[in-house]
Amino acid sequence: MTLERGTLLHKRYRIVEILGQGGMGSVYRAVDENLGVDVAVKENLFTTDEYARQFRLEAVILANLRHPNLPRVTDHFVIGDQGQYLVMDYIEGEDLRQRMERQGNILEDEAILLGASICDALTYLHTRKPPILHRDIKPGNVKITPDGHVFLVDFGLAKVLHGSQATTTGARAMTPGYSPPEQYGTARTDPRTDIYSLGATLYASLTGIIPEDGLARAMDNTQLTPLRKRNSKISRRLAAAIEKAMGIDPADRFQTAEEFKRALLGSKSKTQRLPGEYVIQPAPVESGSSEIQKPAQKDSASLSPLSQEPVSEELPVFKPPKRRKKFRLLPAFLLILFLLAASLVGLARFAPHLLPPVVMDALPPQVVFFLGVPASTPAAPPTSMPASPTPMEAALTVTSALSPTPTLTPEPTLTPTLTPTPTLPPVIEITATPENTPVLLPTPTGGGTGQIAFASARTGIPQIYLVNLDQTGLTPLTNMQEGACQPSWSPDGSQLVFISPCLARGDISQNVYNNSSLYIMNADGSGQKPLTSVPGSDFDPAWSPDGKRIAFTSLRNGYKDIYVLTLETGAIIQLTDVGSNVQENSQPAWSPFGNQIAYTVKRFNAYQVWVMSDTGEGKVQIARSGQRLWDYLPLWSPDGEMILFSQREVGVATSRPWLMSIRYADRDTKDPVRLELPRPIEDVEFSPDGQWIVCESSDNQGNRDIYFMTITGANRTRLTEDPALDFDPAWRPAP
């Protein structure tokens, strides 16, 4: 539980503010009322033996350090079952990451002095008996005080070397871009590991760009871009020293921090004979009080906040400079290529019969659709169910016997061996007429009400419609001048949340929802009213399972981030924070129990699926598919054990999205599985009974429509057939 401001901890430390928060605890600024000084208090709420041992080891490491560039631990105590606490020096000021965000690249002289200061700290650490490795040097862990003094902070991933044994305070210790290959497990870490990370930190601070990852370089997947290619103002001697520190083979690096320090100071004549200690230019006074000390979920104290899984990830600090455009005459071969492409488009549009079938098959469905020509080989949808369980059944691990009402429990009984029959016998429920005469009615397919809400551009601009699963009862629910889309049902099926304006369907890589807001309406379209009106854009609404909150994506702060609206009070809180290599956060999806949210992250220009708690803590990546594959549009299985998401190959024109599945518990040990379902398949949603799915798909002419099928892919049915785009399906629950 987060400590409130004013709380007196351990009868001594008065809490002033929270500086950072993670899944295992928080970091606070407090006042030591015995001594009258500011301190930082780091808490660990996980009281298991292993976490307690790691936390205490961190306290022991820091408590025995005495160096002008390192913080000191002054107290460590345990409070019953509440947790254990570490009290240390409060390092006021900004970290190197914040300085880069404030002013851009740091000056060459600043980098030399800063690097020399950290080298002094590393020399002290590496020559302890036994030696201590920091293993997490990055801009966020280098603090600069208001008087320009430099501190190396956060020993949550430190390691103490005892002969051939090593003791680590954190379970993982790697920061992409800043960690050398051996830190990924390719070899033992030693003092040269810290030298690599310091070199990478100086590289990033001088260029504004995180260097290529060490493991990728070791596997020959990429090469380190020369520092002077990204910042030509840096001297050759300094660039050579930093690049030597970042050698892939530890033998190619400086062997000690003292060697690295001499190379840094010797790179310029005016720094060669400077005595320690080294001080750099402090932050301006006007930005030091509010901007630097702003509480956030990032490192704001001398130690960073904890997370459930201590994987250190330093995010970029400011956007890399755009490459200069080179204005050159178009080569003749490019002109010829353009003319050939134009000819191909012309033939496909006006004389498709002249093109070979293989060429038509290579065109993506979107291109075929816009050209208005038929594909050469239409594929018939499956008409029968497989006789044995498919990978979809094994992956989802949900029961295949239909249930008239959905039942979500934290520990469901899973029976993946049953296979639904192709012909679905009606499940009978009894209702009463006004004359009290029982009438037998079949339960709708998929449970719930047997209705689907969806968006369609059939009138020229998207509006929201409601239709029965037998294609009857098509009813428009909205008629908004600027369009409406992205419907999401309340858990009782009585209301819908949606967005407007909506001028078109937006792909994950597009920003088409400009100035949109969240609206709410009844199931029949009445009672429409806005929920949000902050300038920017709110979209991707998702109603929580308890019906009390709505998660959504917003551009209200200029970046895509995820927020949660509490319906009763109207309060809105921000759960994610764009920064560094995290460029976007979007597409929230609630777990069935409402305590977690899966979402899409754009990071290193690739889309990934992550999960966090419903308060924005404990962020973890679910699948690591690489730069070639994009993961997006996540959803949870009804039992809460599986996470499904769409995936597509980047840069392949004929790639059609498919559906992936992974058990949440297996996210660190197994890879997701591709499900054998008809493609393309996007924007999937489960039926209330968990036995069916509804999705967006398209035919061989590229026409995007709404389809539904069993979770095995059988009984695939096309629900809409209008030539216009039909998208954003949502299966209505039972009231």
N, C-alpha and C positions, 0 to 999 in steps of 0.2 A: 504494500500500500504506500502511495506517495506521501511523503511527510509534508504537512502544511507549513506555510510560512509562520514563523513565531514559535514553532515547536522547540522545546528544550530537550535535546537528545543527550542521554547519558549524564544528566544533571550538569551539563557543562557547555554544550554546543547549541547555540540558538540559530535555527534555520532562517536564512535571509531570502534565498531564492533557489529555484531549481535551474541548474546549468545544462543538464543533459539527462536523457532518459532512454533506457533500453529494456530488453525483455527480462534481465536478471536483477535490475535495480536502477538507481538513479545516482547522479552526482549533484551535490548541493554546494552552494556557498553559505557559509555559516560564520558566526562570531564565537570565538573562544572566550566565554565570559570570565574565565579565570585570568587570562592574560590580556584580553582586550584586543585581539588581533583577528584578522580574517583568515579563515581556513577553508579548504575544500574537503568535503566529506563524501566518500564513495561508499555506497552500500551494496551488499550482496544479499538478495532475498532468498537465494537457493541454499538451503542449509544441509544438502546431502554431503556425505563425507568427502567426495571428490571435489565438488565446488568449494567447499570450505577449505580443503587442503590447498587448492590453487590460489584462493583469495589470500590465505594466510601466508603463502609463499611469496606472493607479490609484496605483502607488507614487510616481510623479513628482508627481501631484496632491497627495498627502498629505505627501510629504517637504518640500514648499515652503510648507506652511501653518504659521503660528505664531499660535495664538489660544487663549485659556483655555478655550473651549468646544469645541475640536476636538482629536482625538488626533493624535499625530505618528508618522510613519514614521521609524525609525532605521536600517533596513538593508534591503537587497534583494540576493538572490543566487540563482544557478542552480547546481544539482547535476546535472551530466551529463544523462543521459536520465531521471533520477528526477523532476525537476520544478523549479519556481522558488518562492521563498519571500519573504514580506514580513514584516518584524519591526516592530511598532509598540507604542505605549503599551498596557499592560494596564489597562483601565478597570474597576476593581472596583466592585461594587454591583449594583443591579437596574435593569432597563429599565422604561420607563413601562408597558408591557404587563403586566409582572410586578407592578408596584405596583397596577394596577387589579384584577388577579386576586386580590391579597392583601387590599386594603381596599375595593374597589368604586370608585365615582366619586371623583375627586380633588377637593379643596376649591377654591373659586373663587380664593382668594389664591394657592394653589399653581399653578393654571393660568396666572394672570397672570405670575408670576415665571418659570415654566418657559417660557412663550411668549416673554417678553422675552429670556431667555437665548439661545434658539434664534434669535430675530431678530438679536441681536448677531452670532452666528456667520454667519447668512445675509448680513447687511450686509457682513461681512468677505469672504465668498466672492464675492458679486455685484460687489464693487468691485475685485476683483483684475484684473490686466492680463495676459492676457485674463480675463474673468469665468468663474466656475465655478458650475454648477448642481448641486445635490445630486440632485434628482429621485426621491428615495425616502424622504421624511420620513413617518414613521409611528411609533406607540408603541414598536414593537420596536427602533427605531433611535435612541431617546432614552434615554441612560443616566444614572442618578442614583447618585452615589458615596455611600459611607457618611457623608460629611460634608455631603451635600446639594448638591454641585456638579453641574451639568448639562452633559452632553456630547452633541453630535450625531455619530453614528458611521455607519459603513458607506458608503463611497463607491464601491461596486461598480457603481453605475449612474450615476455622475456624468458630467457633460458639460462640456467646455471650449469656450467660444465663441471662434472665430477669425474675426472679421468675419462674412461670410455663411456660413462653414463651421462645422461642429460636430463635435467628436470625442467619442465615447461609449465608456465602458469596458464597458458591458453591451449585449447585443443587444436586450433589451427593457427597458422601464422603466415599468411600470404596476402599481399596486396598487389593485384595485377598492375604491371608497369613499374612497380617499385621493388618487387621481390626477385631475387636471382633464381635460376633454375633449381639449385639444390634445395631451396625452401619449399618446392613442390614435392619433395621426396626423392629427387634423383640422386642425392648424396647427403652427407652430414653437413650441417651448418657449422660455421666457425666465425671468428672475427671478420673474415673477408666478406661474409654475408652482409654485415652492417655497412661495410665500405661500399658495396654495390648499391644498397638502398640510399645511402647518402649521395652518391653520384647521381642516381636517378632523380632524387629530390632537387638537387642543384640544376640538373638538366631541365626539369619541368619549370623551375622558378625562373630560368633565363629564357625559356621559349614559350611558356604558357601552354605547352602540350606535353601530356604524359608520354614518356618514351615507349617504344615497342616492348611488349611483354618478354621477360627473360626466357620463359619456357618456350614460347613460340620461336624465339631466336635460336634457342638450343636445338629445336627440331627442324631448323632451316625453313620454317614457314614464313619468316620475315627477317629483315635486317634492321639494325639500328640506323636511323636517319642521322647523318652527321649533324652535330649541334649547330655548326656555323651555316648549314643549309637552311636552318629554321631561324637563326638570328645571326646575320653576318657581322654584327657589331662586336661580337665576342672575340677576344684575342685568341689566336691559334694555340698558345700555350695553355690557356685555361680550358679551352675546348678539348685539347688532347689529354689533359689531366682527368677531366670528368669522364671522357670516353674510356680511358684506361681503367678507371675505377669500376666501370660497368662491363668489364670483360666477362664473357660467358664462362670461360674456364677460370676458377679462382686463382690459378697459378699466373694468369695474365693480369691480375689486378694488383694494386698496391697491397703489400703483404701486411702492413700495419696502418693504423689510423694516423700515426705520426708521419709516416712516409707521405700519405695523402695530404696531410696538412702542409708539409714542406713544399709539395708540388703546387698547392693552391696559392700559398703566400709567394712562391717564387715565380708565379706567372706574370706578375707586374712588379716593376722596380719599386714603386712606392709602398708595397705591402711586404717586401722581402724581409725587412728588418723590424717589423712591428712587434712590440712585446705583447704577450697576452696579459690581461684578458681583452677580448675583442668586443666592441660595441658598435652596433649599426644604427642607422637613422631611425628614431622612434616615430610612431604614428602621429599625425597631426592631432592636436588637442581636441579640435572640434569633432573628430570622428572617434576618439578614444573612449568616450563615455557611453554613448548609446549604441553605436554600430558594433564596436568590438565586444562589448559585454552583453549583447543581445542573447537571451536564453534561446537555445535551439536543441534539436536532437542530434547535434554534432558535438565535437570535442570543444567544450567551453571552459573546462577546468584543467587542472594539471594532468588529469587522467580522463580518457574518453569514457562515455557511457558504456555500460555492458550490454550485450545482446545475448539471446538464448544460445546462439552458436557463435563463438568468438572468432568469426572470420573477418579479418580487417580489410575493408574496401575503401580506398581513398578515391573520392570522386573529383572530376576535373574542376578547376576553380574558375575558369572563364573560357569563353568560346575561342577556339583556335582562330588565328587570322585567316581570312579567306585567301585562297590562292589568286595571284594576279592573273588576270586574263591576258592571254597572248593574242594580239591582233595580227594574224598572218593571213595571207591569201589562201583561199581554199584550194588544197591540192586537187589536181585533175581527177585522181582516182576517187576522192570523196564526192566530187560532182557527179561522176559516173554512177557511183553507188546510190546517190540520191535519186537520179533519174530512173535507175532500175527499180528502186523501191516504189517510186511514184507510178511506174508502169504496172507493177504487181498489184498495187491498190486499185488502179483503174480497171484492170482485168477482173479482179475479184468482185468489184462493184457492178460492172456493166456487162462482163462476159465471163462469168465463173466457169462455164462449161469448157472454156479453152485452157483452164489450169488443170494440171495433173491432180488426182485425188490426194497424193502424198503432201502436196503444197497446202491444200485446203485443210488437211488434218493437222498441219503444223501451226495453223493460226490459232491463237487463244480464243476462247469462247466470247470474250468481250469484243474482240475485233470482228469476229464473225457476226455477232449481234448487231454492231453498229453498221457493218457493211450491208446487212440485210440479206445474206445469202445462206442457203442450207449447207450443213456439214455433209461430208461424203458418206460417212458410215455411222448412222444413228445406232445407239446401243439401247437395247430393250432392258427395262428395269427388271429385277428379279421378281418372279411371280410365286415362288414357293420358298419355304423355309428349309435350311439345311437339316439333315437328319441327326446331326450331332452338334455339341456345343462348338461355337466358333471362337476365334480369339477375342471377339467383342465380349462374349459372355464371360470368358475367363478373366478378361481385364477389368470389367466393371464389377464382377462379383456381387451381383444383385440377384435376388430370386426371380425366376421367370414365371412363377404362378401369379396370375392377376389377382389384385386385391382391390375390393371396392373402394377403400379409402386409404390414403397414404398414411404410413406410420413411420415416424422418424425416431429412432432411439440411438443413444450413443454407442451401444453394443448390439447391432442387429445380428440375427442369425442368418448366415449367408449360405445359400444352397444353389451353387451355379451349375448343377448337373441336370436340372430340369430344362426341357426344351419346349417352348410354346408350340402349339399346333398351328398349321397354316390357317385353318378356319377357327375363328374365335367364338366359342359358345357364349351367348349372352349371360351375364351375371344378373340375377333377378333381385330387384329391390321392391318392397311393397310400399305403396302410398295409399292415401285414403281420399275418396271423392267427398264432396259436400254431403252426399247421402250416406257417408261412412261405409261405402262399398269398396273393399280392397281391390286395387288394380295392379297388375304385374307390369312393371316397366323395366326394360334392359338398362343396365349401367352403361353410360357412354364409354366408348373406346378410350383407354388411357385414364379413366377415372375423371374426376372433376365434373365439368359441365358439358364436355364434348364440344368446346368452342375455342377458336384461335383468334386472337387479336393480331393484327399485322399492319404494316404501312404499305401504301401503294401509290404509285404516281399515275394511275389510270385516268385521272381527271386533269393531268398536266402538272400538278404539284402534289407532293406526297400528303396524304391524309391517312387517318387511322380507321380501319375497318374491323368488323367482327363477323366471323363466318363459322357455321357448323362444320363438323368433320365430314359430313356427307355432301358438302358443297352448297347446302341450302342456307337460306337466311342471311345472305350477305347484307350487312348493314353498315353504312358510314357512321362513325362516331364523332368525327371532327369535320369542320368546314372552315378552317382558319386561313385567312388571307395569305399568310406567308408559310403555310404548310405545317404539318405535324408528323412526328415519327417517334421511334424508340419507346413503344409502350412497355410498361412493366406492371404486372398485377400485384395488388395487395394480397397478402396470404389468404384472406377469406374470399377473394374473387369479386368483391363488391366495388372496387375502385381501380383506376389506372393512373399511374404517373407517366408523363410523356414530355417531349420537348417541342418547342416552337420558338422561332422560325426553324423550318427544315425544308430547304429547297431541293435537296437531293440526298441520296444514300452516300454516306461517307465511308471510305475505306480507311483502314488503320493508318495508312501513310498520308492521309489527306486531312486538311483542316477546313471542313465545309460548314461546320456548325457555328456560324458567326452571329453573335448577339442572341443566342438562344437562351431560353429560361426553362425551368421546370414548371409543369402544369399538372393539375390533378383533376379528375372527373369521375363520375359514377360509371358503372358498367354499361349503362344505356346511352352514354354521351352527355348526360345532363350535369349541371353543377360544375362546369369548367371554371377553374380559377388558378391564378399563378401561385407558385410556391416560392420562387426566388426572383429577384429583380436587380441583382448587383451587376453593374456594367462588366462586360466580358463575354463569357459564354458558358452555360451550364448544360451538360449532356451526359449520356451513358447512365441514366438513372437505374437503380436496383433497389427494390423494396426488401427490407430485412425480414427474416422469417417470423419475428414477433410483431411485425406491422408497425413498429414504433419509430423506425428510422429509415432514411433513404440515403444510400451512398451514391455519389455521382462524381463525374469529372468536371473540372472547371478551368477556365482560362482567366479567372478574375484577377490573378496576380501576374498575368502575362505568360504563364507557363501551364502546361497540362499537369494538374495535380488532382488528387482524390480527396474529397470532402465527405462529411456525413452530416445530414440534417436531421435533427430530432423534431418530429412532427408536433409534439405536445407543446414545446416551448419555442420552436422556431430557431433554436440555437444551431449554429454551424461550426464544426471544427475541421481543421485541416489535418489529414493523416499522413500525407507524403510531402516531400520537399525536393523539388528539382535542384540539381547542382552537380558539378563535376561532369562525369560521363553519363549520369542519369539525365537524359534530355526530356523525357516525358513519363508520366504515370497516368494510366487510363483504364477503362473497361473493368470496373469493380464487379465482383460476383461473390455474394454471401455464401458461407458454408451453411448447411441445413440447421445448425445449432446456433447460428448468429454470432459466434465468437471469433470467426476468422473471415478474412476477405482475400480472395485470389484476385490478381490484377495484372495488367500488362505494363511492362517497363520498356522504354526505348533506351538502350544503353550501348555505347560504342557503335551507334547507328544500326543496331539490330534489335528486334523486338523479342522480349523474353517474358516468361510467366513467373510471377513471384507470389508469395503469400505473406500476409501480416495479420496481427491481431486486429480486432474491431476498434482498437484505440490507436492503431498505427505502430505498434511495437513488434519486435521479433521478426523483422523482414528477412525472408529467406528465398533463394531462387529455387524453383521446382525442377527445371530441366535446363541443361546446358547444351543447346543444339548447335552452337557455333554461329559464325557470321553468314553462312550460306543459307540457313533456314530461319524463318521467322515464326515465332510462337505468339499467338494472340487469341482473344475471345475465350478466356477460361470459363469453366463452370464446374460445379461440384456434382458428384453422384448423390442421389437421395440419401444414401447411408453415411455420407460424409467421409468415406474412405478414399474415394478416387477423385482425381482432378483431370478433366478432359479439356482439350484446347485444340483450336485449328492450327494447322501448320502449312506453310507453303515454301517453295524453293525460290530464292531471290534471283532475279536476272534470267529466269527461264520462261520464255514467252508462253510455252505450252503447259506450264505447271498449273495444275488445278488443286485447290486446297483439299487437304484430307484431315481426318480427326485422329488425335493422339490421346493416350490415356496413361496415367501413372498413379500408383498408390501414393498417397501423401506420406505414409510412413517409410516408403522406399526411395524418397527423393534424393538421398545421399548415396545410395548403394546400387540403384538400378537405373536404366535408361527407360524413357517412355516407349510405349508400344503403339505402332500404327494400327488402327482398327480397319478391318476389311469391310468398309461401307462404301456405297456408291459415291463417286466424286463428280463434281465438286460438292463440298459440304462445309457450310459456315453458319455462324450464329445459331448454335444448337441449344435446345432447351428440353428438359425432361418433362414428360407428362406427370400429372399429380400422383399416379400410382407407380411411377418409376419404370414402367415396362416399355414405354414408347418414347420417341424423340420427335421433335419438330425442328425443321431447319430451313435454311436457304439453299437452293441448288439451282441448276440450270439444265436445259435440254441441249441437244446438239446444235441448235441454232443460237445458243447463247442467251436465251430468254430466262431471266432470273425469276423464280417463282418459289412458293412455299410448298414443302413436301413434309410428309410424316411417315414413320416406319417403326417397326419394333427395334429394340436395342440391338438386335442381331442383324438388322438391315433387311429383314423380310417384310412382306406386305407393304412395300414402298408405294405410297399413294401421292399423286400430284394434287394438291389442294386448290391451287389457283392456276389459271391459264391465260390471264390477260397479257397482251403483248408488252404492256408497260412493266416497269420494275415493281416487284412485290418483295418486301424484305422485312426484317425486324419481327419475326414471329414470337408470340408469347401465349403459352397454353394456359387457359383460364382455370384456376382451382375451383373446387366446390365451395359454395358459401358455408 
